[in-house]
Amino acid sequence: MIMVIKSILIYMMMMIMMMMVVVAMVVMMMMMMMMMMMMMMMLLLLLLLLMMMMMLMMMMMMIVVIIATMNIIIVITTTTTINITISLSE
């Protein structure tokens, strides 16, 4: 009788240990998934930041180009007008 109880106790202990291991595995998997999700989110955020930076850089470049073209146009127009006025005065 005592042997049966002992065997049952050992079996119960084994079952509890197995359950603990399974729970630990599940928890570890969940943690890993969470970490992966966090990493993915961080990567996505970094990508978004990079995209924003690229957009800002593009905007800056466009503004610079527009300003440069405007300056060139102004210079050309002023030079042409000066030349026309000189030729007219002559």
C-alpha positions as CSV (number, residue, x, y, z in Angstrom):
1,M,0.0,0.0,0.0
2,I,2.8,2.5,1.0
3,M,4.6,1.6,-2.3
4,V,1.5,2.5,-4.3
5,I,1.2,5.8,-2.5
6,K,4.9,6.5,-3.1
7,S,4.6,5.6,-6.8
8,I,1.5,7.9,-7.1
9,L,3.4,10.7,-5.3
10,I,6.4,10.3,-7.6
11,Y,4.1,10.2,-10.6
12,M,2.4,13.4,-9.3
13,M,5.8,15.1,-8.8
14,M,6.8,14.1,-12.3
15,M,3.5,15.5,-13.7
16,I,4.0,18.7,-11.8
17,M,7.6,19.0,-13.0
18,M,6.5,18.4,-16.6
19,M,3.7,21.0,-16.2
20,M,6.2,23.5,-14.8
21,V,8.6,22.8,-17.7
22,V,5.8,23.2,-20.2
23,V,4.6,26.4,-18.5
24,A,8.2,27.7,-18.5
25,M,8.6,26.8,-22.2
26,V,5.3,28.6,-23.0
27,V,6.4,31.6,-21.0
28,M,9.8,31.6,-22.7
29,M,8.1,31.4,-26.1
30,M,5.8,34.3,-25.2
31,M,8.7,36.3,-24.0
32,M,10.6,35.6,-27.1
33,M,7.6,36.6,-29.2
34,M,7.2,39.8,-27.2
35,M,10.9,40.5,-27.7
36,M,10.6,39.8,-31.4
37,M,7.6,42.1,-31.6
38,M,9.4,44.8,-29.8
39,M,12.4,44.5,-32.0
40,M,10.2,44.6,-35.1
41,M,8.4,47.7,-33.7
42,M,11.8,49.3,-33.0
43,L,13.0,48.5,-36.5
44,L,9.8,49.9,-38.0
45,L,10.2,53.0,-35.9
46,L,13.8,53.3,-37.1
47,L,12.6,52.8,-40.7
48,L,10.0,55.5,-40.2
49,L,12.5,57.9,-38.7
50,L,14.9,57.2,-41.7
51,M,12.0,57.8,-44.1
52,M,11.2,61.0,-42.3
53,M,14.8,62.1,-42.4
54,M,15.0,61.2,-46.1
55,M,11.8,63.2,-46.8
56,L,13.2,66.2,-44.9
57,M,16.5,66.0,-46.8
58,M,14.6,65.8,-50.1
59,M,12.5,68.8,-49.1
60,M,15.6,70.7,-48.1
61,M,17.3,69.8,-51.4
62,M,14.2,70.8,-53.4
63,I,14.1,74.2,-51.5
64,V,17.8,74.8,-52.2
65,V,17.4,73.9,-55.8
66,I,14.3,76.2,-56.1
67,I,16.2,79.0,-54.5
68,A,19.2,78.5,-56.7
69,T,17.1,78.5,-59.9
70,M,15.3,81.6,-58.7
71,N,18.6,83.3,-58.1
72,I,19.9,82.3,-61.5
73,I,16.7,83.5,-63.2
74,I,16.9,86.8,-61.3
75,V,20.6,87.2,-62.3
76,I,19.8,86.5,-65.9
77,T,16.9,88.9,-66.0
78,T,18.8,91.6,-64.3
79,T,21.8,91.2,-66.7
80,T,19.5,91.2,-69.7
81,T,17.6,94.3,-68.5
82,I,20.9,96.1,-67.8
83,N,22.2,95.2,-71.3
84,I,18.9,96.4,-72.9
85,T,19.0,99.7,-71.0
86,I,22.7,100.2,-72.0
87,S,21.9,99.5,-75.7
88,L,18.8,101.8,-75.5
89,S,20.8,104.6,-73.9
90,E,23.4,104.3,-76.7
